[in-house]
Amino acid sequence: QRIMRVATFWKGDFIAFCEAGGKGTDLWAPFWVTTTVVFLLGAIGNLISFIRYVPPVVVPPEVAPEWSMDFDKITLAAGILYSYLVAMPCVIKGLSWLFDAEVGYCYSTLQLA
């Protein structure tokens, strides 16, 4: 039921649906969404790099440069996205504490936002 609710997000407030379910929010969802995005960014970035790689025709194959994967893209994407995953809920909670505003959501719910 929860997966169908995610697939039909336009039908109302998903956070209210989660709180009404009695289970609270799922702590693994932000991790898996971020991990999937990191993998896709790395895979698509390397695929585009491979498609754009055109081996020189006039150079003999034994001295032509070979295409190689760039794992720095995955490392950079992981660093940025995982730090965002941890930092943004902390920033929201910190700002709400600073300005005496009541957010009304716990840390795990803020990660889903």
Buried (B, 14 or more C-beta within 10 A) or exposed (E): EEEEBEEEEEEEEBBEBBBEEEEEBBEEBBEEBBBEBBEEBBEEBBEEBEEEEEEEEEEEEEEEEEEEEEEEBBEBBBEEBBEEBEEEBEEBBEEBEEEEEEEEBEEBBBBBE
